[in-house]
Amino acid sequence: MFSKVALLLVFFNTYSECTVSTNLYTPPPILVQKCCKDNEIFIGSYCTQVNETYQWHPLFTSEKGLTNIQVEYSLVIGKPDCGHMQLWPIYHYQSSADKLRLLPNGILRHYYDNQIPDEFEIDYGEEKDKVYHDYEYGKYCLDKKIHGMESEFAWVCTPDHKEDWTTNEFLMHNIVNPLAHGITIICLLTIAIIYFVMPTLRDLAGNIITTICMCLIFSQIADLVRLLTVFKSHISLLIAEAICYISLLGAFFWLNSLGYYIWKTFKTRNVFLRITDGKKYCYYGFYAWSCTIILGCLAMFAHFTMDYPDLSTVNTYNKPREQIGSLGMIIFFVPIAFTVLADVFFFATTMKKINRMHTYGRIHHKLRHSFRMFLLLLLTMSLCWLFFLSSFSKYESLINSHIIVNTFLGPLMFYICVINQKHVSYLLKKACCYVNCICPCCRPEPDNEWGDEMTAMNSDYYGGATSMKFTH
């Protein structure tokens, strides 16, 4: 009897000890990584020591939006070790598109594109439809930042995302868009070579066309660089973006110079001016390049000094990059709108002058062709520029429309500057026949409006000239 009681006492004591030890178990504290030291926050771009009032402490929020959850935590000081991945900033302030939420399990959740309200008033039934990305411990660090305004700041490791190559968005952005840029660059380069190589095309209008094509080529190349995933540095993308906008601005200023040249020539009674095309090109070049460089420098100055830097940073998880700010974009694109309006004025007044003319000289015949080319270039470049502006929106349909329109920019300009110009087509056919030594059946008819009869005779394009030579 005594042995049974002893066994029961031993069993009861063992069970009690196990129960007590189970109740005394406490989970380890949640690790939260802090960017600066305990008594420091970001003031500008540097960690600065502050008093206890401005110090940062982690605020935990549940997935359903409940705030001020009490969680035992331990701070780990330092930036995350991203390895081969890059480190990108995220800002969370009152009106920002990016929202940061520190979950009770230590995971940092990043909502982007204003997917949740500022006060985390979430409809629980729609939580599954929210767009966010989670960063585990070691992939982020949190802190407070004061730079003009107070915000919660995080350095995060850019995640590697595997995109579905079968989606329309992937095909348009990564296949169709580079091909569109390539086609446009090839067509523009062909136009520039033709107008630069042909001696009779190297007049003022031809040199302006060559310059416009070169500006658009640089703009297309810089825009293509922004699409390459290998260029993920903020500086590289910012430089490519600046070159793209400055080149586009220069192209429109040169188009404005072409319109002014045609307008002024038709307006002047004496077209035989004592100034060469070379000097005119220098004067127009000084106007176009000086306006382009001054406005480009002002736009970049506004971006680095007047634009709030935090607002000019796109922090979506798949496209983190620094963009030129809104004020810089205004300085770049508003002058283009004014040049288009000036070109419309040049077109309207020149058209009235042409309709009132009854007789035309050879120079006016040439300028009529240049005037038609100027009008078609104005329509094409303005339309592409409007679609380029629409590509900055968040609507995928507008972005795809810009990609499709940009595909036709090069072929349309090739048609306007080469195929639609009888004189240029004639010179190309003549050059091809001269190089290939083709039979007389391919010899082009000379363009009488441009005075190419003597060129054709000197190049042995008339059978009569050949027979006269053998007769004598």
Buried (B, 14 or more C-beta within 10 A) or exposed (E): EEEEEEEEEEEEEEEEEEEEEEEEEEEEEBEBBBBBEEBBBBBEEEBEEBEEEBBBEBBBBEBEBEEEEEBEBEBEEEBBEBEEBEBBBBBBBEEBBBBBBBBBEBBBBBBBEEBBEEEBEBEEEEEEEBEBBBBEBBBBBBBBBBBEBEBBBBBBBBEEEEEEEEEEEEBBBEEBBBEBBBBBBEBBBBBBEBBBEBEBBBBBBBBBBBBBBBBBBBBBBBBBBBEEEEBBEBEBBBBBBBBBBBBBBBBBBBBBBBBBBBBEBBEEEEEEEEEEBEEBBEEBBEBBBEBBEEBBEBBBBBBEEEBEBBBBBEBBBEEBBBBBBBBBBEBBBEBBBEBBEBBBEBBEEBEEBBEEEEEEEEEBBBBBBBBEBBBBBBEBBBBBBEBBBBBEEEEEEBBBBBBEBBBBBBBBBBBBBBEBBBBBBBBBBBBEBEEEEEEEEEBBEBBEBBBBEEBBBEBEBBEEEEEEEEEE
